[in-house]
Amino acid sequence: MISRVGSKKTGISMKPRQAFRLAVAFLCVTCLTLCAFGYSGATGGRDGNLIASASPALSEPLALAENIIGKARRPETIPADLEFTIISTGDIMMHSPQTKAGWRQDSKDYDFSFMFEKVAPVLKEADLVIGNLETPLAGASNGGFTGYPMFNAPDALAMNLRDAGFDLVSVANNHILDRQFKGLSATLDVLDKAGLMHAGAYRTAEESAEILHFEVKGARLAAIAATYGTNGLKAPPDKAFAVNYIDEEKLLNGIARARREGARYVIVMLHWGEEYVTKPTARQEKLAMSLLRGGADLILGNHPHVLQRGEIISLTEAAGTDGGADKAKEASPSTTLITAGSKLVMYSQGNFISNQTGLDNVSGLLLKITIGVRGDTGEPYLKDAGFIPVYTQRRDRSGAYKHTVWPIELALREIEAGSDIFNNEDRANIPKAWQRVIDSQPYLKLIP
């Protein structure tokens, strides 16, 4: 269950030490008050010593105070740790052939649900599913539906994503202004109607001033998204707030503010890096280390349209000097090891769905991480992390466009069973894609 929350903390809880102090104060005030009004005096003991004997008027409040102190002193039962899972995907694109494939002639509308039907069962196992929506949903009247280089997809895509299991999308990318500010605003309206949370683009200055907070199984999270640019397109001068661009100082301030507002786990989604390059740039690595040191817990990268490595970084590594990721690999070849304070950066998640054709472009992954929540403190921590390889099938056996995201393990089983779902090109590419995804992630584990 995911619920979006405001930015202010609510609720007050009393710790055992506070309760003990309150009880002691109550006892002292009670005794002083009753002493002022008298007590029954003293009686002699067996050996002649004085023994204080409380009057009936004093015994009841004393018993009440003793009961309060006893409860405060008794150790509370520490709740068991909780956990929740996050799945994150690569770029969600909508090229023209995809849009055409989603047209239903009988009902005269669009439906892209078939694109996600094979992967939806995996997505729905997670408590939070995140994607990068790299197309506006600006409506047919705003320039029509188009693919590259100026995208605009039908509104139906939003609900199809929601039905497939998505909860949150980043809209901070280089195509968010492809239909100008009007298209940006319309996109956010469509996402709101579909029940999808979004981050990185805004309709008003007030929206841009807020950080997205939400709860997953009672744990409070925050999400921040930013992009390197918008292909030279700009919002009007009076709408300069519309897109969150990558600025290190601004991102660090946002992370710190999210913490102050009560977030216990901060996710940063970045549209960065070089397209079609399988290694992160030095700028990506440097910025990642800065944000991890500054309080980010999870960095999710997109834009290259191919996979780049993911890494688990310990708190001590993140607190080091620039280039800490390389030093981490030198110190520990197996960065799949998760220790206290571990954080994660995924430099590029590749494509989730598109019409791009290269093996690197149709080979993607689902990043799956498990977050534990300490029962005694409520503090989240990285418990497990790995990846599930996925593949985009573009055409069916007849050659017609039928873009479908497949968990590769499922696709391999279909091939081994002699299924006729795939054409010869896919049958040859799917085993290669499996190995390509595995090779791209030397520091994360494969999740079967």
Steps between C-alpha positions, in 0.01 A plus 500: 500500500647834391362828624615846405554729797555867564840641582438566870554245773198411710447305821678504832625193682641482852820303561536285815756740654259790455221299665728414795592864555135601482406236756772612741387860467142392567606312814696795636215743445255257662713450809563871550132578459384238747771587751367852498159368606625247757562127542443240773838537672736214597475180699764316691666195353596179672845632582389852589591659161255728332320353198312733267140394456303667222152616575208371290498838324860450382500129417281526188707763311820324606374175351403682178844661468672169574294333228598768245869474593487121478358510148758757394784286637382176341673445165263524205473210258703602196292459183640271233670657199278567200600495135375618164619457143566753225518420129635764264500489121671678214363745243133471407491628142224516241627511142251525214490123425409438865217752487367340182521154659278620784216621278179296527300535184179354646475740795686788336732551793845402631599219733864416576435246773628212284846660514527432875295183548805270521690714749204627706493197734860576600431870546196434715708300748678822604369754750627796294559505121686790340553590134623783277219625276683641201207636304241771558133404521379828355186391314424450132407866454847613603690417182372145463668178614862479390821316576862605469620774503200682655298249700134503594312184600132421566366547851415129521867426567474645852220267611665205328815567703298532820318174429834329433618593850676835471465745789747781425654645185771756446400760242827693521653411164604657173158445337269646766472830307448341157147649507607812688373595844140430400594141423692467826201620698264268312734206566490555875121528489479163323737339752297637790181360349664158461622503861870510413733704717752713309810705570724743313252726315242746629189696400538777757770666705333359809535145367867555420561610859374168639687171530307182430449302824317169526478197726565136421397260777523784749850609396523859380683550170577799280573513127690768308549500121711720272626507141815623328288696249198515271655494152531877490129555564409744774188573698373860481690745724211514746503117515871456567408270791348240264793255479750398763843515336805329646679737734717341766442762768125507438482120516696490825273764649197300391631183659573682826157658497332164436677367809390798708142447387504145631619279214689195624599380150579732207489392135664718234413438133742656251481536122870519420798343323587444135255330266593148384813492719518201737728661758413794726692821453730645763237771559238238575728325748599823671142623533384161629760499776408856597130419526560180697721692740228764519232259617357328191436128548423384145599659169318383187649609169350512152554654154782298333245241367754229579597339828773637721623337818338516840701509822443451868695767687564484872457811709875520562569477128244767423659722763838479330651713232378540144540181302390296801325248276826395335673478838213287626553250219874486568441439868225242452458322165164366620294815546190284528590491870249709693616651828353746748445831326515356147348710223442430131559683174373370165667714237267399215211255489490494121168480317191344648299525178571675170524437128879523497657202329854429621567211736611745769176696451265202536694352794396649832447417863275542797701622797353332809601605848373402842491765771488395863349725766638462852227424748670689783582824316293499182820559302504349147807315374605320183440129554534346155551608138515336161361505147258314274592504127226612259470513121281704266336296226415739215314281251298182516570197286302645206710815500230729645603744771421362845739660746508285812731507803606149598685381808777321308481188715134463402583560133772234509253248642260580216776440245606175664139383497483553125263798517433683174462840675835629381637555150845373403670830587364497855581131544861580416517824702335397827784271621750769401299761688503283812880491497528868406297605805700276734830631363386858554462450876822366655415645842136396536356152527268331256155430644362177350 
